[in-house]
Amino acid sequence: MLVSTSTSNNNRFGFEDNLKMLKAAGFTAFDLTLCSGKDAVTLTPPFDGEDYIEKAKECRKFVDGLGLPCNQAHAVFSSDVGAAKKGTAMFEATVRSMEVASIMGAKSVVIHPMQYLPYMQNVEFLKQENLEFYTDLLPYAEKLDIIMLTENMWQCNPNNGHIIQSTCAEAKEFAEYVDMIGSPYLKACLDIGHTCLTGESIANMIKTLGKDRLFGLHIHDVDAINDSHTLPYTLKVDFAEMIDALAEIGYEGDITFEAENFFRPFPDALVPSAAKLMADIGHYFASEIGKKSLLKNSAE
């Protein structure tokens, strides 16, 4: 079970120095963040130009030499903000994300489900939009041999700004999304923090998805009000519940953090220490899940 984290600190330290730091901290893989935040279609540097294929190949040589594999990646956020239909710039940016992720060696790439409309008024429409979206992406996933991961999402109530449910926030719908194109190239990335924010039980999410659907994780803590994306055990998420449920289903994926906000307050000199603490927690999670899985299997 690899222990990885997102590469959000690439912008702070540069691609190579950030990955060297993560390896020294004890991470055994990295989750390649490709969503730049600049807009819905621009990938993070150095993959933001027309030479993105060549840049990806160069970066792959570096990570192979470093001995820190890319286990997972995160595509651009195009599907959050508009109808990323085939032929649009948003769809093509998603495909570019998949291409870069594949070259980098990622087993999977998180591609947000479409949620660009108010969810509660458009549940079935969005489901059909997403059926078309992932179906259109499927040939690329097959060609690149990379698994698409849909994710449980949230939206803001326009009347008060509070977080409310969105696409895949409810366990039953999340499982239906994974099953809807009937392909092993579409599975689930469970965002643990999002689950807490939208009121779904972490255990129910994990058990409903099960071992066959649940391929990846976004692990972070939240205060149950904001999407805090910070270090586990600092806010409100029940990580003991997460560990127990993952062990119960025999989870075989990796431990991947998306807790980038934890690093923000620290000066550069202290980020390596903060990264080590995060890696240590990841190895603790992996160890506890492994122990509890063995106990469950021996009891059976």
N, C-alpha and C positions, 0 to 999 in steps of 0.2 A: 504494500500500500504506500504509494508515493505521498509526500507532503509538499505542497506547493502553495504559492501565493501569487496574486496578480502583480503585474509589472508596472503599476501606476507610478512607481518612483523612477521609471526611466526618464521622465521629463526633468526630474531633479538631479539625477546623477549621470545620466546617459545610459544607453542600452547596455554596453559591455560592463561598465563599473557597477551598475545596479545588480546585474546577474552574478558578478564576482562576489558582491556583498551577500547576496541571498545564499549562494553556495557556502560561503564561510560561516553564515549564521546557522546552517544545518538543514536548509531546505534540500530536498532531493529531486525537485522539479520546479517548473514555473508555469504560471497561467498567463499567456500572452494577451495583454490588453491591446486591442486594435481600435477601440472607439476613442477618438481623440477628444471629443467634447467640443471641437471647433464647429462642427455642423454635423448633419446626419449622414454625410457620405465620405468624409475625409478620414483616412486611417491615420494612426499614430506614426510619427517619424520612426524609422527611416522608410516606412512603407507608404508614404503619402504622395509619392510621385508616380509618373508613368513607368519608371524603372523598378516598380515594386517587386517584380519577380526576381530580378537580379539582386536587389537588396535582401530579399528573403533568403536567397541561396548563400549570400555572404554571411548573413547572421546565423544560418544553420551551421556553416563551417565553424564559426566561433563557438556556438553552444556545444557542438560535438567535441571540440577540443577542450572545452571547459569541463565537460562531463556532467552537465546539468540539462536534462531533457525538458522539452516543452510537452507537458501532459495534456494541456487544455488551452483553448483560446476563447476570446470574447469578440464577436463581430461588432460592427458599427450598430448604432441605435436607430437605424432608419425606420424600422417597423414600428417604433414607438410613436413616430410623429406624422406618418402618412401611409398611404396605400402603396407599399413597395411592390408594385406589380411588375411582372416580367417586362423587360424593355425599359424600365425607368432607371434613372441614375441611382436611386435608392436600392433597387434590386441588384444592379451591377456592383454596387459597393459591398453588398453582402457576399456576392460571389467572390469578389477580390479578397475579402476577409477569409473566406474558405480556402482560397488558393494559397494565401500566405500561411495560414495555419497548417495546411497540409505539408507545404515545403518545410516548415519548421519542425515537423514531426509530431504535431498534436494528434491525439487519438480522437478528439472531439472539439467542436466549436459551439459555443453558446450563441444562439440566434433568437433574440426576443420574439415572442409571438406578437402579431399586430394587435395594438391596443390604442389606436389613434382616435377612437371615438369613445364617448361616454359608455362605459362597460354595461351598466345595468339596463340601459335602453337598447343595447345592440348585441346581446349575448349570442344569439343564433347567427346574426349577420357576421360578427367577428369570427365565429367558428368556421363559417364557410370561407371567409377571406383567408383564414389561416390554413384551411385545407388546401386551397389553391396555392398559397404561398409556399408551403413546405413541399407540395407535390411538384411545383415548378423548380424548386431547389434540389429535389431528389436526384436527378441525373448528374448534377455536379458533385453531390456527396458520394454517389457511387463511383464516379470517375476518379475522384480524388481520394477515395477510400477514407472518408472522415465522417464521423457520426455527428449529426445535427442534434443539439440539445435545446429543447424548448424550456422555458423557465416560468415559475410562478411570479406574477406581477402585481403591482398596486397602482392606484390612481389617487388623485386628490379630489375631495368633494369641492366643487367650485363655489359652494356657498360659505364654507368655513375653512377650507384649506386642510382639513383633516384627511388622513390616509384612509382609503376605503378599498374594497376588493376590486380586482381587475381580472384579466384573462389568466386562467389556470391557478387562481388563488384558492380555489376550493378543490379538495383532493379528488373527488369524482371526476370533475371536468379535466383536471390535470392528466389523469390516467386516460381519459377519452382522447385528449389531444395526442398523447404519445401513440395511441393505437390507431389514429384515424387514417394514416396512409399505409398501414400494414407493412412497415419496412423496419428492418433492424438498424437502418440509418437514421431513425428518429427516436430519441430517448429523452429522458428528463434530467435537468440540472435543478436540484432543489435548493432554493435560496432560503437558508435557515432564518435569517433575519426577516425576510419578507413574510414568512409564515407567521411569525410573532406579530407583525404589524397588522395583518389582515384577519387575525383571530382564529386561524385554523390551528388545530393541534399538530405539533411537530410529529408526534408518534403516529397519528392518523394519516398524515401525509406520507410518511415513510412506508407504513404498512400497506396503504392503499396502492401506492406505486409499486412496491415490491422489488425484489432483486432484479427481475428482468427488465423493468422500465427505468429504474433509478441508476444512472450511469455516472453522474457527477454531482458535486456540491459547491455552493457558495456559502462559506461559513463566516459569520460575523455576528456581532452583538448589536442590539438596538435598545432604545429606551421605551419601546412600545408606542411611541408617538412619532418619532422621526426615523428615517432610514439612515441610521447612524454609521453603519459600516465601520465598526471599531472592534477592538480585541475582545474575544470571548472572556467571560467571567467579570466583565466590568459594568454591565448593565442588567437587562431583564431576561434574556433568553435562558431557558432551562436546558443546559447542555447535557446534563445527566439523562434527560429524556431522549435527546438525540442519540447519544451513545447506545442506550439500551435498545432503541428501535432499530438502529442500523445493525447492531449485533443480532437482533431477533430475525431480521430478514436475510442475514448472511451477506451483507453489503460487500462487494468486491471492488468498488471503485477507489478513488483517491481521496485524500483529505486536502481540500483546496480552499484557501482563505480569500475572501474579498473584503478585507478589513483595512483598506488603504487610509481611512481617516485617522486611524490610530497613530500613524507616523507623522501627521501634519504638525503637531505642536513641538516636536523634537528638533533641536538644532542638528545639523548634518552629522556632527561628531557622535551623537547618541543614537542615530538611526540604526547602526549595526547592532547595538545592544537591544533595541526594541525589536528588531527583526529576529534576533536569537530567541527572545521570549516567545514570539509568535510561533517560531519553528518548534520550540520545546512543547508548546501546547498542542501543536499538530501531531507530534510524535506521541504525546500522551493520549490523544484521541485514538490514534491508530492502535496503540498498545491495548487500551481498554476495550475497544471494539473487538480486537483479536481475542483477548482473554475471555470476554463474555460470549463470543461466538463458539469458542472451544467448550466452554462450560455447557452451553445449550446443546451442542452436538453430542457431548458425552452423556448428558442426561437423557437424550433420546435413544 
